[in-house]
């Protein structure tokens, strides 16, 4: 079964938001770019904005589409659509779906144990240096 997922490359003050999956969920403790599953009738951009509000209480401004990655997990295929996004503040009022979150320098992304679908996106981000978008 294939699932489309929107992932946010959310930048604030030169840092990017990453989140760690909860204990007991698939891919527990793996890091990921936050986002969620596409619901019927919504665009990927709308999905990302909705998921960030629901899961973290964070209002994001979705910008440009970036990289799409696909990975065949034992529970199904995830097609991960990443988008550059911004927010006004690094303060996150809710952490419902994750163990923790961090704002990190994009160059430090390889230091974290990411879910497989996120890894091609990290490689693409690192390939942008020194031309990483200023958000």
PyMOL commands that set and color helices and strands:
alter all, ss='L'
color gray80, all
select helices_A, chain A and resi 44-56+106-111+116-128
alter helices_A, ss='H'
color red, helices_A
select strands_A, chain A and resi 2-12+15-21+31-32+35-37+61-73+76-86+98-105
alter strands_A, ss='S'
color yellow, strands_A
deselect
rebuild
show_as cartoon
